[in-house]
Amino acid sequence: MRWIAVTVFALIAVACATSPTGRSQLSLVSDAQIAQMGTTAFAALQQKTPAKGSDAKVSRYVRCVADAITRTVASGQRWEVRVFANKEVNAFALPGGKIGVYTGLLKVTENRDQLAAVIGHEVAHVIAGHSAARVSNDLAANLGASVLGSTIGIDPQLIGVGANLLLLLPYSRGDESEADVLGLQYMAQAGFDPREAPKLWVNMSRQGGAAPPEILSSHPSNDTRIRDLESRVPQALPLYKQARARGLEPKCG
């Protein structure tokens, strides 16, 4: 047991990664492995939730916003964008270049800039390695040394396990706050107005519902989110103005 404990701690020490803002996080899976997990998870979602294929205009609109962001901040990755017919106010991005937007979200986002705030936030989770970190944390906690010992090449059978974890595990509050910061930066760099990001969360607040107290939630409260985003808008505005000066003005209608 002592040898196993030493091995676990040693492997965790060498498997630490650093996020774009300097946060430490566990990374037991390779980029190729987490991308395969994301692709598997996306395929499972497509089987469960129908795509909004009947409304080409909506699909073009969402794809236009997503393409503008990914082209700016993740140009080396091809991203697949799907609109899902679901009343849930939600969107997601998965490793492997997958983005999903539920039609319920489009009833809350008032314009392309607010949609860009959501997509930028979700893409930030992937670029910052949050997806890999949450899968790594759960695998390490629940499967122990058998997984940690195979960090060089995780058993292919665990790809499906990791895909399920991507769909089920929430991000931490630290992940959510970091994705807010990065997402604001990404949308501004792509030519979307960062001043619309706090307004989006005002809209979210108006949706009501039984939101849990912030201390019990993995997400910051809407009030906290609005306050933090408003405080960071002045830093993002120069990026937005620079993007517009370079001619970046996404024509997403």
C-alpha positions as CSV (number, residue, x, y, z in Angstrom):
1,M,0.0,0.0,0.0
2,R,2.8,2.4,0.8
3,W,4.4,1.7,-2.6
4,I,1.1,2.3,-4.3
5,A,0.7,5.6,-2.5
6,V,4.2,6.8,-3.4
7,T,3.6,5.8,-7.0
8,V,0.2,7.6,-7.1
9,F,1.7,10.8,-5.7
10,A,4.7,10.7,-8.0
11,L,2.5,10.2,-11.1
12,I,0.2,13.1,-10.0
13,A,3.2,15.3,-9.5
14,V,4.5,14.8,-13.1
15,A,1.0,15.0,-14.5
16,C,0.3,18.5,-13.4
17,A,-0.5,21.0,-16.1
18,T,-0.9,24.8,-16.1
19,S,-4.0,26.6,-17.4
20,P,-3.7,29.8,-19.5
21,T,-4.2,32.0,-16.4
22,G,-1.6,30.0,-14.4
23,R,-3.9,27.6,-12.5
24,S,-2.5,24.1,-11.7
25,Q,-4.6,21.2,-12.8
26,L,-4.2,17.4,-13.3
27,S,-3.7,16.0,-16.8
28,L,-3.5,12.2,-17.0
29,V,-4.8,12.0,-20.6
30,S,-3.1,13.0,-23.8
31,D,-4.6,15.5,-26.2
32,A,-5.4,12.6,-28.6
33,Q,-7.1,10.6,-25.9
34,I,-9.3,13.5,-24.6
35,A,-10.2,14.4,-28.2
36,Q,-11.3,10.8,-28.8
37,M,-13.4,11.0,-25.6
38,G,-15.0,14.2,-26.8
39,T,-15.8,12.8,-30.2
40,T,-17.4,9.7,-28.6
41,A,-19.4,11.9,-26.2
42,F,-20.6,14.1,-29.1
43,A,-21.8,11.1,-31.1
44,A,-23.8,9.9,-28.0
45,L,-25.4,13.3,-27.7
46,Q,-26.4,13.4,-31.3
47,Q,-28.2,10.0,-30.9
48,K,-30.2,11.3,-27.9
49,T,-31.0,14.8,-29.1
50,P,-32.2,15.6,-32.6
51,A,-30.3,18.3,-34.5
52,K,-32.2,21.3,-35.6
53,G,-31.8,20.4,-39.2
54,S,-35.1,21.9,-40.4
55,D,-34.1,25.5,-39.8
56,A,-31.0,26.2,-42.0
57,K,-31.1,29.9,-41.1
58,V,-30.6,29.2,-37.4
59,S,-27.9,26.7,-38.1
60,R,-26.0,29.2,-40.3
61,Y,-26.3,31.9,-37.6
62,V,-24.9,29.7,-34.8
63,R,-22.2,28.4,-37.1
64,C,-21.2,31.9,-38.1
65,V,-20.7,33.0,-34.5
66,A,-18.9,29.8,-33.5
67,D,-16.6,29.9,-36.6
68,A,-15.7,33.5,-35.9
69,I,-14.5,32.6,-32.4
70,T,-12.7,29.4,-33.2
71,R,-11.1,30.8,-36.3
72,T,-9.6,33.5,-34.1
73,V,-8.5,31.6,-31.0
74,A,-8.2,28.0,-32.2
75,S,-7.3,28.2,-35.9
76,G,-5.4,24.9,-36.0
77,Q,-8.5,22.9,-35.0
78,R,-11.5,22.1,-37.2
79,W,-14.7,22.5,-35.2
80,E,-18.1,20.8,-35.9
81,V,-21.0,22.9,-34.9
82,R,-24.5,21.5,-34.3
83,V,-27.8,23.1,-33.2
84,F,-29.9,20.8,-31.0
85,A,-33.7,21.0,-30.7
86,N,-33.9,21.2,-27.0
87,K,-35.7,23.8,-24.7
88,E,-32.8,23.7,-22.2
89,V,-30.9,27.0,-22.0
90,N,-27.4,25.6,-22.7
91,A,-24.5,25.1,-25.0
92,F,-21.3,23.1,-24.8
93,A,-17.9,22.5,-26.4
94,L,-16.0,19.2,-26.3
95,P,-12.5,18.2,-27.0
96,G,-12.0,17.0,-30.6
97,G,-13.5,20.2,-32.0
98,K,-17.2,19.8,-31.2
99,I,-19.7,22.6,-30.3
100,G,-23.4,22.2,-29.5
101,V,-26.0,24.9,-29.0
102,Y,-29.5,24.2,-27.7
103,T,-32.4,26.1,-29.3
104,G,-33.5,27.2,-25.8
105,L,-30.4,29.3,-25.5
106,L,-31.3,31.3,-28.6
107,K,-34.4,32.6,-26.8
108,V,-32.2,34.1,-24.1
109,T,-29.4,35.5,-26.2
110,E,-30.6,38.8,-27.7
111,N,-28.0,39.2,-30.3
112,R,-24.9,37.7,-31.9
113,D,-22.6,39.2,-29.2
114,Q,-24.4,37.5,-26.4
115,L,-24.3,34.2,-28.2
116,A,-20.6,34.8,-28.7
117,A,-20.2,35.2,-25.0
118,V,-21.6,31.8,-24.4
119,I,-19.7,30.0,-27.2
120,G,-16.5,31.8,-26.2
121,H,-16.9,30.6,-22.6
122,E,-17.5,27.0,-23.7
123,V,-14.6,27.0,-26.1
124,A,-12.4,28.4,-23.3
125,H,-13.1,25.3,-21.2
126,V,-11.6,23.1,-24.0
127,I,-8.6,25.3,-24.7
128,A,-7.8,25.8,-21.0
129,G,-7.7,22.0,-20.5
130,H,-10.7,21.9,-18.1
131,S,-12.2,18.9,-19.8
132,A,-9.0,16.9,-19.5
133,A,-8.6,18.0,-15.9
134,R,-12.1,16.9,-14.7
135,V,-11.8,13.5,-16.4
136,S,-8.3,13.1,-14.9
137,N,-9.5,14.0,-11.4
138,D,-12.4,11.5,-11.5
139,L,-10.3,8.7,-13.0
140,A,-7.6,9.2,-10.4
141,A,-10.1,9.3,-7.6
142,N,-12.2,6.3,-8.6
143,L,-9.8,4.0,-10.5
144,G,-6.6,4.7,-8.6
145,A,-3.2,3.4,-9.3
146,S,-4.4,1.2,-12.2
147,V,-5.3,4.3,-14.2
148,L,-2.4,6.4,-12.9
149,G,0.0,3.7,-13.8
150,S,-1.1,3.8,-17.5
151,T,-0.9,7.5,-18.0
152,I,1.4,7.0,-21.0
153,G,-1.4,5.2,-22.8
154,I,-4.8,4.8,-21.1
155,D,-6.6,1.5,-21.8
156,P,-8.8,2.0,-24.9
157,Q,-11.7,0.6,-22.8
158,L,-11.5,3.7,-20.7
159,I,-12.2,6.0,-23.6
160,G,-16.0,5.3,-23.2
161,V,-15.7,5.9,-19.5
162,G,-14.0,9.2,-20.1
163,A,-16.7,10.2,-22.7
164,N,-19.4,9.6,-20.1
165,L,-17.5,11.7,-17.6
166,L,-17.4,14.6,-20.1
167,L,-21.1,14.5,-20.3
168,L,-21.8,14.1,-16.5
169,L,-19.2,15.9,-14.5
170,P,-19.7,19.6,-13.8
171,Y,-16.8,22.1,-14.0
172,S,-15.5,23.6,-10.8
173,R,-16.2,27.2,-9.8
174,G,-12.6,27.9,-10.6
175,D,-13.0,26.5,-14.1
176,E,-16.2,28.5,-14.6
177,S,-14.6,31.7,-13.5
178,E,-11.5,31.2,-15.7
179,A,-13.7,30.3,-18.7
180,D,-15.6,33.6,-18.2
181,V,-12.3,35.5,-18.2
182,L,-11.0,33.7,-21.3
183,G,-14.3,33.7,-23.1
184,L,-14.6,37.5,-22.7
185,Q,-11.2,37.8,-24.3
186,Y,-11.9,35.4,-27.1
187,M,-15.2,37.1,-28.1
188,A,-13.5,40.5,-28.1
189,Q,-10.6,39.2,-30.2
190,A,-13.1,37.8,-32.7
191,G,-14.8,41.2,-33.1
192,F,-17.8,40.7,-30.8
193,D,-18.7,43.4,-28.3
194,P,-17.6,42.3,-24.8
195,R,-20.1,44.7,-23.1
196,E,-22.8,42.3,-24.1
197,A,-21.5,39.5,-21.9
198,P,-22.7,40.9,-18.5
199,K,-26.1,41.7,-20.2
200,L,-26.4,38.0,-21.1
201,W,-26.3,37.0,-17.5
202,V,-28.8,39.6,-16.6
203,N,-31.1,37.8,-19.1
204,M,-30.2,34.5,-17.5
205,S,-31.2,35.9,-14.1
206,R,-34.6,36.8,-15.4
207,Q,-35.2,33.2,-16.4
208,G,-35.8,32.5,-12.7
209,G,-35.9,29.0,-11.4
210,A,-34.7,27.3,-8.3
211,A,-31.0,28.1,-8.5
212,P,-29.0,26.6,-5.6
213,P,-27.0,28.9,-3.3
214,E,-23.6,29.7,-4.7
215,I,-21.8,27.8,-2.0
216,L,-23.6,24.6,-3.1
217,S,-23.1,25.1,-6.8
218,S,-20.2,24.5,-9.1
219,H,-21.2,27.7,-11.0
220,P,-20.7,31.2,-9.7
221,S,-24.0,32.9,-8.9
222,N,-25.5,35.1,-11.7
223,D,-24.8,38.2,-9.5
224,T,-21.2,37.3,-9.0
225,R,-20.8,36.5,-12.7
226,I,-22.3,39.8,-13.8
227,R,-20.1,41.7,-11.3
228,D,-16.9,40.0,-12.4
229,L,-17.6,40.3,-16.1
230,E,-18.4,44.0,-15.7
231,S,-15.1,44.6,-13.9
232,R,-13.2,42.9,-16.8
233,V,-15.0,44.6,-19.7
234,P,-12.5,47.6,-19.7
235,Q,-9.6,45.1,-20.3
236,A,-11.5,43.4,-23.1
237,L,-12.6,46.6,-24.9
238,P,-9.2,47.4,-26.4
239,L,-9.1,43.9,-27.9
240,Y,-12.5,44.5,-29.4
241,K,-11.4,47.8,-30.9
242,Q,-8.2,46.3,-32.3
243,A,-10.2,43.5,-33.9
244,R,-12.6,46.0,-35.5
245,A,-9.7,48.1,-36.7
246,R,-8.4,45.0,-38.5
247,G,-11.7,44.6,-40.2
248,L,-13.0,41.8,-37.9
249,E,-16.8,42.4,-37.8
250,P,-18.7,39.1,-38.0
251,K,-21.7,39.3,-40.3
252,C,-23.9,36.9,-38.3
253,G,-27.5,37.7,-38.7
